[in-house]
Amino acid sequence: MPELPEVETVRRGLEPVMENATIRAVHLGRPDLRFPFPPRFAKRLTGRRITGLGRRAKYLIVHLDDGMALIAHMGMSGSFRIENGDRAKTPGEFHYPRSKDIAHDHVRFDLERGGNEKASVVFNDPRRFGFMLFAEPGQLDSHPLLAGLGTEPTGNALDGKLLSGLLNGRQAPLKAALMDQRVIAGLGNIYVCEALWRAGLSPRRRAGSITGTPGKSTQRADRLAEAIRTVIAAAIAAGGSSLRDYMRADGSLGYFQHSFDVYDREGEPCHRKGCHGTVKRIVQSGRSTFYCPACQH
């Protein structure tokens, strides 16, 4: 499933085409994806102008001129394809190319900008685990999908002091706590593994063990907060992890996977300078965790 950097890459790829465009028509290939489309889905969107394209955690947010917002999730295999005349491109980074089978084209937005610039954005999803739902005007932040989400890991708000407070007293393993979307929004398996390696912290250690006096930070919390921000920023700059089904808006493949230090490197030498350890894989909460036991404590 795409993680935050992949979704942000898709958002940036779609933004030049969708922002300030008017939705002239919406075509649905089926009545549902993971969930049924909201009632009058196409009718409520037709004629609306897109005022902005945002992201919250792993959700794309399409802001409309009547105050309504469209919340979209790509699921495991979803991708957006931009069609402009006889040209088509798919925003995002995928290790294996996304589906181009039109049988899986489930939603098409026909757009117009400036009266004569026309394009279509198509959502293709073979597994149909993606979805699109509405947030009514003034209710985006309180929407059940978004209301409980934690801090975004893309800005300076995530620092050691904040992280220490969020993890204080938690008995769960550090990796499990970081993947709790109520703590930090949008972090997934890949980038948690990478951030813990950069911070030199074991995924097994108790989450509360890196915290200190309430209201204050610790060296471990500072290192981890910095590692999270850095790894997310690097992945966004590279266009995402490029794993499995994820694809960029322009259809090109990603490159951050070539920078992985531990993820999917079981049995290989640790990349840390001076470390002679070997990357190990364990299973935590049903997910593979990759780390170096020699330098992550």
C-alpha positions as protocol buffer text, in pm:
chain_id: "A"
residue {
  index: 1
  type: MET
  ca { x: 0 y: 0 z: 0 }
}
residue {
  index: 2
  type: PRO
  ca { x: 141 y: 346 z: -86 }
}
residue {
  index: 3
  type: GLU
  ca { x: 289 y: 531 z: 209 }
}
residue {
  index: 4
  type: LEU
  ca { x: 296 y: 904 z: 272 }
}
residue {
  index: 5
  type: PRO
  ca { x: 583 y: 991 z: 33 }
}
residue {
  index: 6
  type: GLU
  ca { x: 414 y: 802 z: -251 }
}
residue {
  index: 7
  type: VAL
  ca { x: 84 y: 981 z: -192 }
}
residue {
  index: 8
  type: GLU
  ca { x: 260 y: 1317 z: -173 }
}
residue {
  index: 9
  type: THR
  ca { x: 435 y: 1243 z: -503 }
}
residue {
  index: 10
  type: VAL
  ca { x: 100 y: 1165 z: -665 }
}
residue {
  index: 11
  type: ARG
  ca { x: -48 y: 1485 z: -522 }
}
residue {
  index: 12
  type: ARG
  ca { x: 233 y: 1693 z: -667 }
}
residue {
  index: 13
  type: GLY
  ca { x: 192 y: 1523 z: -1004 }
}
residue {
  index: 14
  type: LEU
  ca { x: -182 y: 1586 z: -1016 }
}
residue {
  index: 15
  type: GLU
  ca { x: -176 y: 1940 z: -880 }
}
residue {
  index: 16
  type: PRO
  ca { x: -80 y: 2124 z: -1203 }
}
residue {
  index: 17
  type: VAL
  ca { x: -368 y: 1957 z: -1387 }
}
residue {
  index: 18
  type: MET
  ca { x: -638 y: 1960 z: -1119 }
}
residue {
  index: 19
  type: GLU
  ca { x: -588 y: 2279 z: -921 }
}
residue {
  index: 20
  type: ASN
  ca { x: -815 y: 2561 z: -1043 }
}
residue {
  index: 21
  type: ALA
  ca { x: -974 y: 2328 z: -1297 }
}
residue {
  index: 22
  type: THR
  ca { x: -1350 y: 2293 z: -1335 }
}
residue {
  index: 23
  type: ILE
  ca { x: -1496 y: 1944 z: -1329 }
}
residue {
  index: 24
  type: ARG
  ca { x: -1706 y: 1925 z: -1647 }
}
residue {
  index: 25
  type: ALA
  ca { x: -1812 y: 1561 z: -1610 }
}
residue {
  index: 26
  type: VAL
  ca { x: -1758 y: 1256 z: -1389 }
}
residue {
  index: 27
  type: HIS
  ca { x: -1789 y: 904 z: -1529 }
}
residue {
  index: 28
  type: LEU
  ca { x: -1822 y: 599 z: -1303 }
}
residue {
  index: 29
  type: GLY
  ca { x: -1746 y: 251 z: -1431 }
}
residue {
  index: 30
  type: ARG
  ca { x: -1908 y: 80 z: -1133 }
}
residue {
  index: 31
  type: PRO
  ca { x: -2116 y: 174 z: -827 }
}
residue {
  index: 32
  type: ASP
  ca { x: -1844 y: 108 z: -571 }
}
residue {
  index: 33
  type: LEU
  ca { x: -1478 y: 56 z: -491 }
}
residue {
  index: 34
  type: ARG
  ca { x: -1396 y: -56 z: -136 }
}
residue {
  index: 35
  type: PHE
  ca { x: -1707 y: 138 z: -35 }
}
residue {
  index: 36
  type: PRO
  ca { x: -2006 y: 251 z: -244 }
}
residue {
  index: 37
  type: PHE
  ca { x: -1966 y: 593 z: -399 }
}
residue {
  index: 38
  type: PRO
  ca { x: -2160 y: 859 z: -207 }
}
residue {
  index: 39
  type: PRO
  ca { x: -2513 y: 932 z: -333 }
}
residue {
  index: 40
  type: ARG
  ca { x: -2522 y: 1168 z: -633 }
}
residue {
  index: 41
  type: PHE
  ca { x: -2143 y: 1143 z: -651 }
}
residue {
  index: 42
  type: ALA
  ca { x: -2105 y: 1254 z: -1014 }
}
residue {
  index: 43
  type: LYS
  ca { x: -2380 y: 1517 z: -996 }
}
residue {
  index: 44
  type: ARG
  ca { x: -2237 y: 1684 z: -684 }
}
residue {
  index: 45
  type: LEU
  ca { x: -1892 y: 1712 z: -843 }
}
residue {
  index: 46
  type: THR
  ca { x: -1999 y: 1825 z: -1189 }
}
residue {
  index: 47
  type: GLY
  ca { x: -1952 y: 2199 z: -1237 }
}
residue {
  index: 48
  type: ARG
  ca { x: -1742 y: 2242 z: -924 }
}
residue {
  index: 49
  type: ARG
  ca { x: -1405 y: 2416 z: -937 }
}
residue {
  index: 50
  type: ILE
  ca { x: -1109 y: 2252 z: -762 }
}
residue {
  index: 51
  type: THR
  ca { x: -954 y: 2515 z: -536 }
}
residue {
  index: 52
  type: GLY
  ca { x: -668 y: 2302 z: -408 }
}
residue {
  index: 53
  type: LEU
  ca { x: -521 y: 1955 z: -384 }
}
residue {
  index: 54
  type: GLY
  ca { x: -398 y: 1853 z: -41 }
}
residue {
  index: 55
  type: ARG
  ca { x: -288 y: 1549 z: 156 }
}
residue {
  index: 56
  type: ARG
  ca { x: -348 y: 1429 z: 510 }
}
residue {
  index: 57
  type: ALA
  ca { x: -150 y: 1119 z: 607 }
}
residue {
  index: 58
  type: LYS
  ca { x: -214 y: 876 z: 318 }
}
residue {
  index: 59
  type: TYR
  ca { x: -529 y: 1048 z: 192 }
}
residue {
  index: 60
  type: LEU
  ca { x: -554 y: 1283 z: -106 }
}
residue {
  index: 61
  type: ILE
  ca { x: -787 y: 1575 z: -37 }
}
residue {
  index: 62
  type: VAL
  ca { x: -956 y: 1754 z: -329 }
}
residue {
  index: 63
  type: HIS
  ca { x: -1089 y: 2091 z: -207 }
}
residue {
  index: 64
  type: LEU
  ca { x: -1390 y: 2229 z: -397 }
}
residue {
  index: 65
  type: ASP
  ca { x: -1528 y: 2580 z: -438 }
}
residue {
  index: 66
  type: ASP
  ca { x: -1848 y: 2506 z: -242 }
}
residue {
  index: 67
  type: GLY
  ca { x: -1649 y: 2408 z: 68 }
}
residue {
  index: 68
  type: MET
  ca { x: -1693 y: 2035 z: 14 }
}
residue {
  index: 69
  type: ALA
  ca { x: -1389 y: 1808 z: -2 }
}
residue {
  index: 70
  type: LEU
  ca { x: -1332 y: 1477 z: -178 }
}
residue {
  index: 71
  type: ILE
  ca { x: -1123 y: 1232 z: 27 }
}
residue {
  index: 72
  type: ALA
  ca { x: -948 y: 973 z: -192 }
}
residue {
  index: 73
  type: HIS
  ca { x: -740 y: 671 z: -92 }
}
residue {
  index: 74
  type: MET
  ca { x: -550 y: 464 z: -350 }
}
residue {
  index: 75
  type: GLY
  ca { x: -569 y: 137 z: -160 }
}
residue {
  index: 76
  type: MET
  ca { x: -323 y: -135 z: -259 }
}
residue {
  index: 77
  type: SER
  ca { x: -330 y: -106 z: -636 }
}
residue {
  index: 78
  type: GLY
  ca { x: -492 y: 226 z: -726 }
}
residue {
  index: 79
  type: SER
  ca { x: -332 y: 489 z: -946 }
}
residue {
  index: 80
  type: PHE
  ca { x: -431 y: 811 z: -1118 }
}
residue {
  index: 81
  type: ARG
  ca { x: -366 y: 857 z: -1490 }
}
residue {
  index: 82
  type: ILE
  ca { x: -362 y: 1195 z: -1658 }
}
residue {
  index: 83
  type: GLU
  ca { x: -493 y: 1196 z: -2014 }
}
residue {
  index: 84
  type: ASN
  ca { x: -434 y: 1501 z: -2229 }
}
residue {
  index: 85
  type: GLY
  ca { x: -529 y: 1449 z: -2590 }
}
residue {
  index: 86
  type: ASP
  ca { x: -341 y: 1144 z: -2713 }
}
residue {
  index: 87
  type: ARG
  ca { x: -92 y: 1162 z: -2425 }
}
residue {
  index: 88
  type: ALA
  ca { x: -121 y: 981 z: -2093 }
}
residue {
  index: 89
  type: LYS
  ca { x: 95 y: 977 z: -1782 }
}
residue {
  index: 90
  type: THR
  ca { x: 58 y: 829 z: -1436 }
}
residue {
  index: 91
  type: PRO
  ca { x: 180 y: 1029 z: -1134 }
}
residue {
  index: 92
  type: GLY
  ca { x: 381 y: 829 z: -883 }
}
residue {
  index: 93
  type: GLU
  ca { x: 657 y: 573 z: -839 }
}
residue {
  index: 94
  type: PHE
  ca { x: 600 y: 199 z: -876 }
}
residue {
  index: 95
  type: HIS
  ca { x: 842 y: -92 z: -877 }
}
residue {
  index: 96
  type: TYR
  ca { x: 602 y: -293 z: -1092 }
}
residue {
  index: 97
  type: PRO
  ca { x: 404 y: -86 z: -1345 }
}
residue {
  index: 98
  type: ARG
  ca { x: 48 y: 2 z: -1247 }
}
residue {
  index: 99
  type: SER
  ca { x: -240 y: -142 z: -1440 }
}
residue {
  index: 100
  type: LYS
  ca { x: -311 y: 15 z: -1777 }
}
residue {
  index: 101
  type: ASP
  ca { x: -604 y: -218 z: -1845 }
}
residue {
  index: 102
  type: ILE
  ca { x: -902 y: 11 z: -1911 }
}
residue {
  index: 103
  type: ALA
  ca { x: -1127 y: -259 z: -1762 }
}
residue {
  index: 104
  type: HIS
  ca { x: -1002 y: -131 z: -1424 }
}
residue {
  index: 105
  type: ASP
  ca { x: -1068 y: 237 z: -1502 }
}
residue {
  index: 106
  type: HIS
  ca { x: -1340 y: 303 z: -1245 }
}
residue {
  index: 107
  type: VAL
  ca { x: -1357 y: 684 z: -1226 }
}
residue {
  index: 108
  type: ARG
  ca { x: -1285 y: 954 z: -1484 }
}
residue {
  index: 109
  type: PHE
  ca { x: -1286 y: 1326 z: -1412 }
}
residue {
  index: 110
  type: ASP
  ca { x: -1310 y: 1544 z: -1724 }
}
residue {
  index: 111
  type: LEU
  ca { x: -1149 y: 1878 z: -1644 }
}
residue {
  index: 112
  type: GLU
  ca { x: -1123 y: 2220 z: -1804 }
}
residue {
  index: 113
  type: ARG
  ca { x: -891 y: 2509 z: -1719 }
}
residue {
  index: 114
  type: GLY
  ca { x: -905 y: 2856 z: -1862 }
}
residue {
  index: 115
  type: GLY
  ca { x: -1187 y: 2773 z: -2100 }
}
residue {
  index: 116
  type: ASN
  ca { x: -977 y: 2579 z: -2352 }
}
residue {
  index: 117
  type: GLU
  ca { x: -726 y: 2360 z: -2164 }
}
residue {
  index: 118
  type: LYS
  ca { x: -886 y: 2019 z: -2124 }
}
residue {
  index: 119
  type: ALA
  ca { x: -764 y: 1698 z: -1962 }
}
residue {
  index: 120
  type: SER
  ca { x: -900 y: 1391 z: -1788 }
}
residue {
  index: 121
  type: VAL
  ca { x: -785 y: 1227 z: -1466 }
}
residue {
  index: 122
  type: VAL
  ca { x: -863 y: 855 z: -1448 }
}
residue {
  index: 123
  type: PHE
  ca { x: -857 y: 637 z: -1137 }
}
residue {
  index: 124
  type: ASN
  ca { x: -757 y: 278 z: -1213 }
}
residue {
  index: 125
  type: ASP
  ca { x: -774 y: 15 z: -938 }
}
residue {
  index: 126
  type: PRO
  ca { x: -763 y: -360 z: -1021 }
}
residue {
  index: 127
  type: ARG
  ca { x: -811 y: -474 z: -659 }
}
residue {
  index: 128
  type: ARG
  ca { x: -1067 y: -204 z: -575 }
}
residue {
  index: 129
  type: PHE
  ca { x: -931 y: -138 z: -225 }
}
residue {
  index: 130
  type: GLY
  ca { x: -925 y: 235 z: -292 }
}
residue {
  index: 131
  type: PHE
  ca { x: -1218 y: 464 z: -219 }
}
residue {
  index: 132
  type: MET
  ca { x: -1359 y: 815 z: -261 }
}
residue {
  index: 133
  type: LEU
  ca { x: -1581 y: 980 z: -1 }
}
residue {
  index: 134
  type: PHE
  ca { x: -1711 y: 1330 z: 66 }
}
residue {
  index: 135
  type: ALA
  ca { x: -1646 y: 1558 z: 360 }
}
residue {
  index: 136
  type: GLU
  ca { x: -1924 y: 1813 z: 385 }
}
residue {
  index: 137
  type: PRO
  ca { x: -1838 y: 2185 z: 412 }
}
residue {
  index: 138
  type: GLY
  ca { x: -1673 y: 2266 z: 743 }
}
residue {
  index: 139
  type: GLN
  ca { x: -1647 y: 1899 z: 842 }
}
residue {
  index: 140
  type: LEU
  ca { x: -1315 y: 1791 z: 693 }
}
residue {
  index: 141
  type: ASP
  ca { x: -1115 y: 1799 z: 1015 }
}
residue {
  index: 142
  type: SER
  ca { x: -1389 y: 1615 z: 1204 }
}
residue {
  index: 143
  type: HIS
  ca { x: -1439 y: 1349 z: 936 }
}
residue {
  index: 144
  type: PRO
  ca { x: -1407 y: 1000 z: 1093 }
}
residue {
  index: 145
  type: LEU
  ca { x: -1113 y: 916 z: 865 }
}
residue {
  index: 146
  type: LEU
  ca { x: -913 y: 1223 z: 967 }
}
residue {
  index: 147
  type: ALA
  ca { x: -1026 y: 1327 z: 1314 }
}
residue {
  index: 148
  type: GLY
  ca { x: -796 y: 1095 z: 1508 }
}
residue {
  index: 149
  type: LEU
  ca { x: -482 y: 1132 z: 1298 }
}
residue {
  index: 150
  type: GLY
  ca { x: -159 y: 1240 z: 1463 }
}
residue {
  index: 151
  type: THR
  ca { x: 114 y: 1486 z: 1372 }
}
residue {
  index: 152
  type: GLU
  ca { x: 237 y: 1504 z: 1013 }
}
residue {
  index: 153
  type: PRO
  ca { x: 603 y: 1399 z: 981 }
}
residue {
  index: 154
  type: THR
  ca { x: 687 y: 1650 z: 709 }
}
residue {
  index: 155
  type: GLY
  ca { x: 747 y: 1968 z: 905 }
}
residue {
  index: 156
  type: ASN
  ca { x: 931 y: 2109 z: 1203 }
}
residue {
  index: 157
  type: ALA
  ca { x: 633 y: 2041 z: 1431 }
}
residue {
  index: 158
  type: LEU
  ca { x: 768 y: 1690 z: 1478 }
}
residue {
  index: 159
  type: ASP
  ca { x: 1063 y: 1738 z: 1712 }
}
residue {
  index: 160
  type: GLY
  ca { x: 1213 y: 1545 z: 2000 }
}
residue {
  index: 161
  type: LYS
  ca { x: 1002 y: 1721 z: 2262 }
}
residue {
  index: 162
  type: LEU
  ca { x: 675 y: 1642 z: 2083 }
}
residue {
  index: 163
  type: LEU
  ca { x: 777 y: 1283 z: 2010 }
}
residue {
  index: 164
  type: SER
  ca { x: 882 y: 1229 z: 2370 }
}
residue {
  index: 165
  type: GLY
  ca { x: 542 y: 1346 z: 2487 }
}
residue {
  index: 166
  type: LEU
  ca { x: 357 y: 1127 z: 2237 }
}
residue {
  index: 167
  type: LEU
  ca { x: 546 y: 814 z: 2340 }
}
residue {
  index: 168
  type: ASN
  ca { x: 567 y: 879 z: 2711 }
}
residue {
  index: 169
  type: GLY
  ca { x: 452 y: 577 z: 2913 }
}
residue {
  index: 170
  type: ARG
  ca { x: 388 y: 356 z: 2611 }
}
residue {
  index: 171
  type: GLN
  ca { x: 475 y: -8 z: 2668 }
}
residue {
  index: 172
  type: ALA
  ca { x: 437 y: -117 z: 2305 }
}
residue {
  index: 173
  type: PRO
  ca { x: 748 y: -185 z: 2093 }
}
residue {
  index: 174
  type: LEU
  ca { x: 886 y: 134 z: 1943 }
}
residue {
  index: 175
  type: LYS
  ca { x: 808 y: 30 z: 1587 }
}
residue {
  index: 176
  type: ALA
  ca { x: 445 y: -51 z: 1667 }
}
residue {
  index: 177
  type: ALA
  ca { x: 398 y: 283 z: 1843 }
}
residue {
  index: 178
  type: LEU
  ca { x: 539 y: 475 z: 1546 }
}
residue {
  index: 179
  type: MET
  ca { x: 300 y: 299 z: 1309 }
}
residue {
  index: 180
  type: ASP
  ca { x: 2 y: 401 z: 1520 }
}
residue {
  index: 181
  type: GLN
  ca { x: -159 y: 668 z: 1299 }
}
residue {
  index: 182
  type: ARG
  ca { x: -285 y: 847 z: 1611 }
}
residue {
  index: 183
  type: VAL
  ca { x: 79 y: 920 z: 1700 }
}
residue {
  index: 184
  type: ILE
  ca { x: 229 y: 1019 z: 1365 }
}
residue {
  index: 185
  type: ALA
  ca { x: 6 y: 1033 z: 1060 }
}
residue {
  index: 186
  type: GLY
  ca { x: 113 y: 853 z: 744 }
}
residue {
  index: 187
  type: LEU
  ca { x: 414 y: 657 z: 867 }
}
residue {
  index: 188
  type: GLY
  ca { x: 422 y: 302 z: 732 }
}
residue {
  index: 189
  type: ASN
  ca { x: 640 y: -5 z: 750 }
}
residue {
  index: 190
  type: ILE
  ca { x: 912 y: 98 z: 507 }
}
residue {
  index: 191
  type: TYR
  ca { x: 991 y: 439 z: 648 }
}
residue {
  index: 192
  type: VAL
  ca { x: 963 y: 338 z: 1013 }
}
residue {
  index: 193
  type: CYS
  ca { x: 1228 y: 69 z: 952 }
}
residue {
  index: 194
  type: GLU
  ca { x: 1451 y: 320 z: 775 }
}
residue {
  index: 195
  type: ALA
  ca { x: 1405 y: 593 z: 1037 }
}
residue {
  index: 196
  type: LEU
  ca { x: 1481 y: 358 z: 1326 }
}
residue {
  index: 197
  type: TRP
  ca { x: 1801 y: 249 z: 1154 }
}
residue {
  index: 198
  type: ARG
  ca { x: 1909 y: 610 z: 1100 }
}
residue {
  index: 199
  type: ALA
  ca { x: 1837 y: 687 z: 1466 }
}
residue {
  index: 200
  type: GLY
  ca { x: 2023 y: 374 z: 1584 }
}
residue {
  index: 201
  type: LEU
  ca { x: 1721 y: 252 z: 1780 }
}
residue {
  index: 202
  type: SER
  ca { x: 1593 y: -103 z: 1802 }
}
residue {
  index: 203
  type: PRO
  ca { x: 1236 y: -164 z: 1683 }
}
residue {
  index: 204
  type: ARG
  ca { x: 1199 y: -402 z: 1977 }
}
residue {
  index: 205
  type: ARG
  ca { x: 1268 y: -150 z: 2252 }
}
residue {
  index: 206
  type: ARG
  ca { x: 977 y: -20 z: 2458 }
}
residue {
  index: 207
  type: ALA
  ca { x: 845 y: 305 z: 2306 }
}
residue {
  index: 208
  type: GLY
  ca { x: 839 y: 484 z: 2639 }
}
residue {
  index: 209
  type: SER
  ca { x: 1206 y: 406 z: 2696 }
}
residue {
  index: 210
  type: ILE
  ca { x: 1321 y: 688 z: 2467 }
}
residue {
  index: 211
  type: THR
  ca { x: 1124 y: 953 z: 2658 }
}
residue {
  index: 212
  type: GLY
  ca { x: 1226 y: 1156 z: 2959 }
}
residue {
  index: 213
  type: THR
  ca { x: 1074 y: 1408 z: 3197 }
}
residue {
  index: 214
  type: PRO
  ca { x: 731 y: 1526 z: 3074 }
}
residue {
  index: 215
  type: GLY
  ca { x: 769 y: 1841 z: 2867 }
}
residue {
  index: 216
  type: LYS
  ca { x: 1131 y: 1772 z: 2782 }
}
residue {
  index: 217
  type: SER
  ca { x: 1313 y: 1585 z: 2510 }
}
residue {
  index: 218
  type: THR
  ca { x: 1590 y: 1326 z: 2518 }
}
residue {
  index: 219
  type: GLN
  ca { x: 1882 y: 1255 z: 2286 }
}
residue {
  index: 220
  type: ARG
  ca { x: 1710 y: 941 z: 2159 }
}
residue {
  index: 221
  type: ALA
  ca { x: 1384 y: 1127 z: 2091 }
}
residue {
  index: 222
  type: ASP
  ca { x: 1574 y: 1407 z: 1915 }
}
residue {
  index: 223
  type: ARG
  ca { x: 1759 y: 1156 z: 1696 }
}
residue {
  index: 224
  type: LEU
  ca { x: 1441 y: 972 z: 1606 }
}
residue {
  index: 225
  type: ALA
  ca { x: 1241 y: 1285 z: 1523 }
}
residue {
  index: 226
  type: GLU
  ca { x: 1521 y: 1406 z: 1298 }
}
residue {
  index: 227
  type: ALA
  ca { x: 1552 y: 1064 z: 1134 }
}
residue {
  index: 228
  type: ILE
  ca { x: 1178 y: 1050 z: 1060 }
}
residue {
  index: 229
  type: ARG
  ca { x: 1172 y: 1397 z: 903 }
}
residue {
  index: 230
  type: THR
  ca { x: 1486 y: 1326 z: 701 }
}
residue {
  index: 231
  type: VAL
  ca { x: 1381 y: 989 z: 563 }
}
residue {
  index: 232
  type: ILE
  ca { x: 1036 y: 1118 z: 464 }
}
residue {
  index: 233
  type: ALA
  ca { x: 1183 y: 1426 z: 296 }
}
residue {
  index: 234
  type: ALA
  ca { x: 1438 y: 1214 z: 107 }
}
residue {
  index: 235
  type: ALA
  ca { x: 1168 y: 973 z: -10 }
}
residue {
  index: 236
  type: ILE
  ca { x: 946 y: 1256 z: -133 }
}
residue {
  index: 237
  type: ALA
  ca { x: 1239 y: 1412 z: -317 }
}
residue {
  index: 238
  type: ALA
  ca { x: 1312 y: 1076 z: -483 }
}
residue {
  index: 239
  type: GLY
  ca { x: 947 y: 1020 z: -571 }
}
residue {
  index: 240
  type: GLY
  ca { x: 862 y: 748 z: -323 }
}
residue {
  index: 241
  type: SER
  ca { x: 977 y: 399 z: -246 }
}
residue {
  index: 242
  type: SER
  ca { x: 893 y: 250 z: -584 }
}
residue {
  index: 243
  type: LEU
  ca { x: 771 y: -75 z: -426 }
}
residue {
  index: 244
  type: ARG
  ca { x: 525 y: -313 z: -586 }
}
residue {
  index: 245
  type: ASP
  ca { x: 217 y: -135 z: -719 }
}
residue {
  index: 246
  type: TYR
  ca { x: 294 y: 232 z: -657 }
}
residue {
  index: 247
  type: MET
  ca { x: 339 y: 471 z: -954 }
}
residue {
  index: 248
  type: ARG
  ca { x: 412 y: 840 z: -998 }
}
residue {
  index: 249
  type: ALA
  ca { x: 187 y: 1081 z: -1186 }
}
residue {
  index: 250
  type: ASP
  ca { x: 420 y: 1078 z: -1485 }
}
residue {
  index: 251
  type: GLY
  ca { x: 443 y: 698 z: -1500 }
}
residue {
  index: 252
  type: SER
  ca { x: 814 y: 681 z: -1418 }
}
residue {
  index: 253
  type: LEU
  ca { x: 966 y: 444 z: -1166 }
}
residue {
  index: 254
  type: GLY
  ca { x: 1096 y: 552 z: -827 }
}
residue {
  index: 255
  type: TYR
  ca { x: 1449 y: 553 z: -699 }
}
residue {
  index: 256
  type: PHE
  ca { x: 1437 y: 576 z: -320 }
}
residue {
  index: 257
  type: GLN
  ca { x: 1439 y: 197 z: -297 }
}
residue {
  index: 258
  type: HIS
  ca { x: 1802 y: 209 z: -411 }
}
residue {
  index: 259
  type: SER
  ca { x: 1879 y: 403 z: -93 }
}
residue {
  index: 260
  type: PHE
  ca { x: 1724 y: 158 z: 152 }
}
residue {
  index: 261
  type: ASP
  ca { x: 1960 y: 90 z: 440 }
}
residue {
  index: 262
  type: VAL
  ca { x: 1769 y: -196 z: 601 }
}
residue {
  index: 263
  type: TYR
  ca { x: 1429 y: -247 z: 442 }
}
residue {
  index: 264
  type: ASP
  ca { x: 1412 y: -573 z: 242 }
}
residue {
  index: 265
  type: ARG
  ca { x: 1790 y: -629 z: 294 }
}
residue {
  index: 266
  type: GLU
  ca { x: 1774 y: -937 z: 517 }
}
residue {
  index: 267
  type: GLY
  ca { x: 2114 y: -1111 z: 543 }
}
residue {
  index: 268
  type: GLU
  ca { x: 2305 y: -823 z: 386 }
}
residue {
  index: 269
  type: PRO
  ca { x: 2581 y: -618 z: 556 }
}
residue {
  index: 270
  type: CYS
  ca { x: 2474 y: -313 z: 752 }
}
residue {
  index: 271
  type: HIS
  ca { x: 2540 y: 16 z: 571 }
}
residue {
  index: 272
  type: ARG
  ca { x: 2644 y: 207 z: 882 }
}
residue {
  index: 273
  type: LYS
  ca { x: 3008 y: 308 z: 874 }
}
residue {
  index: 274
  type: GLY
  ca { x: 3211 y: 103 z: 1119 }
}
residue {
  index: 275
  type: CYS
  ca { x: 2930 y: -147 z: 1181 }
}
residue {
  index: 276
  type: HIS
  ca { x: 3003 y: -510 z: 1093 }
}
residue {
  index: 277
  type: GLY
  ca { x: 2648 y: -629 z: 1162 }
}
residue {
  index: 278
  type: THR
  ca { x: 2403 y: -804 z: 931 }
}
residue {
  index: 279
  type: VAL
  ca { x: 2048 y: -691 z: 859 }
}
residue {
  index: 280
  type: LYS
  ca { x: 1790 y: -915 z: 1025 }
}
residue {
  index: 281
  type: ARG
  ca { x: 1420 y: -962 z: 958 }
}
residue {
  index: 282
  type: ILE
  ca { x: 1169 y: -1023 z: 1235 }
}
residue {
  index: 283
  type: VAL
  ca { x: 789 y: -1015 z: 1235 }
}
residue {
  index: 284
  type: GLN
  ca { x: 607 y: -761 z: 1450 }
}
residue {
  index: 285
  type: SER
  ca { x: 230 y: -729 z: 1447 }
}
residue {
  index: 286
  type: GLY
  ca { x: 219 y: -938 z: 1132 }
}
residue {
  index: 287
  type: ARG
  ca { x: 459 y: -710 z: 942 }
}
residue {
  index: 288
  type: SER
  ca { x: 822 y: -767 z: 846 }
}
residue {
  index: 289
  type: THR
  ca { x: 1069 y: -554 z: 1038 }
}
residue {
  index: 290
  type: PHE
  ca { x: 1424 y: -507 z: 909 }
}
residue {
  index: 291
  type: TYR
  ca { x: 1700 y: -381 z: 1139 }
}
residue {
  index: 292
  type: CYS
  ca { x: 2062 y: -429 z: 1239 }
}
residue {
  index: 293
  type: PRO
  ca { x: 2092 y: -587 z: 1587 }
}
residue {
  index: 294
  type: ALA
  ca { x: 2457 y: -479 z: 1606 }
}
residue {
  index: 295
  type: CYS
  ca { x: 2402 y: -103 z: 1592 }
}
residue {
  index: 296
  type: GLN
  ca { x: 2035 y: -50 z: 1675 }
}
residue {
  index: 297
  type: HIS
  ca { x: 1982 y: -61 z: 2050 }
}
